[in-house]
Amino acid sequence: MLRHLSSGLILLAALLAIAPLAHAQDDDVINPASKSITMAARLPAYDVVSIHENKSGKADSSLDTTDDGVIIENAPFREILEFAYNLASFDLISDIPGPVGSAHFDIREKIAAGAGPAKFKDEELQAMLIPLLAERFHLRARAVSKKMTVYEIGVAKDGPKFTLTGPTAGPGSVHVSFSGDYNVLTLKHSSMSTLAGVLSDCGLHHLVVDHTGLTGNADMTLKWSPDEAFERGGRDLTTIFAAIQDQLGLRIEAAKLPVDTVVIDHVEMPTEN
């Protein structure tokens, strides 16, 4: 999985029929840090670890999971924390004290063959970073629930404007382009949770919770105007809220929910390999 060039999202329909499912989804989406901490406690430790500060000055970063580990390149420590705790990319982490807050790092981690299950999930490989950060960065952090504004996506009155299909062979894909007066999001064979994650990261900039009850995968295209385009006074502009309803047949409502945040009590620069 590639993080920070693409990500994941969500929607609503028959409330009574899907209420238990919706609540389970809410817990996973709004409490990822607590879930990751619990998960990390039962998972094996990484066997091969390499950590180095990246002083290249480049802007691009990448955080990937592999079959048996993670590869992080030129990532700020805040992004590494978001990755480890499986947080959406917005302000859910307290200020990072000291020089660690402005440093970038390259990290390679691998688990020995035969340790744990035959194949780890992405979220497990990410959670396994937490004890490593505690050991190498002397990180002391905790999950703290805070009431925050989130967006709940549901199905609009006339229904979705895309066709859902069952799972098929081959992975889905996500592409986001930012150009001039419009941003364009293109998803192929993607779930509603994938849509939600991408909108959280690069569209709505708030946590998005899926209340649609829709399952399966779909091809979707969303085109909207960024805030800067409205400030410039461009023509034929459309907000992301209007685009989601008009182009996807979905609706968005704001809600206040208790959301996991991560509070950092202590962190230090690591001792490099």
Secondary structure, 3 states (H helix, E strand, C coil): CEECCCCCCCCECCHHHHHHHHHHHHHHHHCHHHHHHHHHHHCCCCCEEEEEEECCCCCCCEEEECCCEEEEEEEEHHHHHHHHCCCCCCCCECCCCCHHHHCEEEEEEECCCCCCCCCCCHHHHHHCHHHHHHHHCCCEEEEEEEEEEEEEEEECCCCCCCCCECCCCCCCEEEEEEECCEEEEEEEEECHHHHHHHHHHHCCCCCEEECECCCCEEEEEEEECCHHHHHHCCCCCCCHHHHHHHHHCEEEEEEEEEEEEEEEEECCCCCCC
